[in-house]
Amino acid sequence: MKKIRLSELSEQVQRFLEQVKSGGSIAVVDDNGELQCGVTPYTKANPEEKRQAMLSLEELWKKTGPAMEKAGVTEDDIMRDLLVDD
């Protein structure tokens, strides 16, 4: 991945990217409607959002842990299945 500083971009590109921040992701397609690239803004979670995410994960672990153990499935088994097509 190539990284570039926002300040190195032209004013036009900076204005375009400001639209992305406020409106979500943008998919760039060619004249045939074929996807060529996309732009997705990156936002950092604030401390409260991080706390809520951790609580949600803990709840998920509480629910899935016993079921996985009962089925004899480990996290490694799940990761292996998820990565089969990669």
NUNU-729032 format. One record per residue: x, y, z of N, C-alpha, C, O in turn. Coordinates in steps of 0.2 Angstrom, whole numbers, padded with zeros to 4 digits, always signed. Each point is the difference from the previous one (the first is absolute). Layout:
XYZXYZXYZXYZ/...
//
This chain:
+0004-0006+0000-0004+0006+0000+0004+0006+0000+0005+0001+0004/-0006+0004-0008+0004+0006-0001-0004+0005+0005-0006+0001+0000/+0010+0002+0004-0003+0006+0005+0003+0006-0003+0005+0001-0002/-0010+0004+0003+0001+0007-0002-0003+0005+0005-0005-0002+0002/+0009+0007-0001-0003+0005+0005-0006+0004-0003+0001+0002-0006/-0006-0001+0010-0005+0004-0003+0002+0007-0003-0002+0002-0005/+0007+0001+0009+0003+0006-0002+0003+0000-0007+0001+0005-0003/+0001-0011+0001+0004-0001-0007-0005+0000-0005+0002+0000-0006/-0009-0001+0007-0005-0001-0005-0002+0007-0003+0001+0005+0004/-0003-0004-0010-0002+0006-0003-0007+0002+0004-0003-0004+0004/+0002+0011-0004-0006+0002+0003-0006-0003-0002-0005-0001+0004/+0005+0000-0011-0006-0004-0003-0001-0006+0004-0006-0002+0001/+0011-0002-0001-0001-0007+0003-0002+0000+0007-0004-0004+0003/+0007+0009+0001-0001+0001+0007-0008+0002+0001-0003-0003+0004/+0000+0007-0008-0007+0001+0000-0004-0006-0002-0005-0001+0004/+0007-0003-0009-0003-0006-0001+0000-0005+0006-0006-0002+0001/+0011+0002+0002+0001-0005+0006-0005+0003+0006-0002-0004+0004/+0002+0010-0004-0005+0003+0005-0007-0003+0000-0003-0001+0004/+0001+0001-0011-0007-0003-0001+0000-0007+0002-0005-0002+0003/+0010-0002-0004+0000-0007+0003-0001-0001+0007-0003-0004+0003/+0007+0009+0001-0001+0000+0007-0007+0001+0003-0002-0004+0004/-0001+0008-0008-0007+0001+0003-0005-0004-0003-0006-0001+0003/+0007-0003-0009-0005-0004-0003+0001-0007+0000-0004-0004-0003/+0009+0002+0006+0002-0008+0000+0005-0001-0006+0003+0004-0002/-0003-0010+0000+0004-0003-0005-0002+0002-0007-0006+0002-0001/+0011-0002-0003-0001+0002-0007+0003-0006-0005+0006-0001+0001/-0010-0001-0005+0002-0005-0005+0001+0003-0007-0004+0004-0002/+0010-0004-0001+0002+0003-0006-0001-0005-0006+0003-0006+0001/-0008+0007-0005-0001-0005-0006+0002+0003-0006+0000+0006-0001/+0002-0010-0004+0001+0002-0007-0006+0001-0004-0006+0000+0003/+0006+0002-0009-0006+0001-0004-0004-0006-0001-0006+0001-0002/+0008-0007+0003-0004-0006+0000-0003-0002+0006-0003-0005+0001/+0004+0009+0004-0002-0001+0007+0004-0005+0004-0002-0003+0005/+0008+0001-0008+0005-0004+0004+0003+0003+0005+0003+0006-0001/-0002-0009+0007+0003+0003+0006+0008+0001-0002+0003-0005-0002/-0001+0011+0003+0007+0001-0001+0004+0001+0007+0006-0003+0000/-0009+0006+0004+0003+0001+0007-0005+0003+0005-0005+0002-0003/+0007-0001+0009-0005+0002+0005+0004+0005+0005+0006-0001+0001/-0010+0005+0002+0003+0004+0005-0004+0000+0006-0006+0001+0000/+0009-0004+0006-0004+0000+0006+0003+0003+0005+0006-0001+0002/-0009+0006+0002+0003+0004+0005+0002-0004+0006-0004-0005+0001/+0009+0007+0002+0002-0004+0006-0001+0005+0006+0002+0005+0001/-0006-0008+0004-0002+0004+0006+0002-0004+0006-0001-0006+0000/+0004+0009+0005+0002-0003+0006-0006+0000+0005-0004+0005+0001/+0003-0011+0002-0005+0000+0005+0002+0004+0007+0006+0000+0001/-0011+0003+0001+0002+0004+0007-0001-0005+0005-0002-0006+0000/+0005+0008+0006+0000-0005+0006-0007-0003+0002+0000-0006+0001/-0005+0009-0002-0007-0003+0002-0001-0005-0006-0003-0005+0002/+0004+0006-0008-0001-0005-0005+0004-0006+0001-0002-0005-0001/+0008+0006+0003+0005-0006+0001-0003-0004+0006+0000-0006+0000/-0002+0010+0005-0003-0004+0006-0006-0004-0002-0001-0006+0002/-0004+0009-0006-0006-0004-0002+0002-0005-0005-0003-0006+0001/+0008+0006-0005+0002-0005-0004+0003-0006+0004-0001-0006-0001/+0005+0008+0006+0003-0006+0004-0006-0003+0004+0000-0006+0001/-0005+0010+0001-0005-0004+0004-0004-0004-0005-0002-0006+0002/+0001+0008-0008-0004-0004-0005+0004-0007-0001-0002-0005-0001/+0009+0006+0000+0004-0006-0001+0000-0005+0006+0000-0006-0001/+0000+0009+0007+0000-0004+0006-0007-0004+0000+0000-0006+0002/-0005+0009-0004-0007-0003+0000+0000-0006-0005-0002-0005+0001/+0005+0007-0007+0001-0005-0005+0004-0006+0002-0002-0006-0001/+0007+0007+0004+0004-0005+0003-0003-0005+0005+0000-0006+0000/-0004+0010+0004-0004-0004+0005-0005-0005-0003-0001-0005+0002/-0002+0007-0008-0005-0004-0003+0003-0005-0004-0002-0006-0001/+0008+0008-0003+0002-0005-0004+0005-0005+0003+0001-0006-0002/+0003+0008+0007+0004-0004+0003-0002-0007+0002+0003-0005-0002/-0009+0005+0006-0002-0007+0002-0003-0004-0006+0001-0006+0000/-0004+0009-0005-0002-0004-0005+0006-0002-0004-0001-0006-0003/+0006+0009+0002+0006-0002-0004+0003-0006+0004+0002-0005-0003/-0001+0006+0010+0002-0005+0004-0004-0007-0001+0003-0005+0000/-0009+0006+0000-0005-0006+0000+0001-0003-0007+0000-0007+0000/+0001+0011-0005+0001-0003-0007+0007-0002-0001+0001-0003-0005/+0004+0004+0009+0007-0002-0001+0003+0004-0005+0005-0002-0003/-0007+0009+0003+0003+0004-0005+0004+0005+0003-0002+0003+0005/+0008-0001-0008+0004+0005+0003+0000+0006-0004-0002+0000-0006/+0005+0006+0008+0001+0006-0004+0004-0001-0006-0001+0002-0005/+0006-0007+0006+0004-0001-0006-0003-0004-0005+0001+0001-0006/-0006-0005+0008-0004-0004-0005-0004+0005-0004-0001+0000-0006/-0002+0005+0009-0004+0005-0003+0004+0005-0005-0002+0001-0005/+0008+0001+0008+0004+0004-0005+0002-0004-0006+0001+0003-0005/+0001-0009+0006+0002-0005-0006-0006+0000-0005+0001+0001-0006/-0007-0002+0009-0006+0000-0005-0001+0007-0003-0002+0000-0006/+0003+0005+0009-0001+0007-0003+0005+0001-0005-0001+0004-0005/+0007-0006+0006+0006+0001-0005+0000-0005-0006+0005+0001-0003/-0009-0005+0003+0000-0006-0005+0001+0003-0007+0004-0002-0004/-0008+0008+0002+0000+0002-0007+0005+0006-0001+0001+0002-0005/+0003+0000+0011+0005+0005-0001+0006-0003-0003+0005+0004-0001/
//
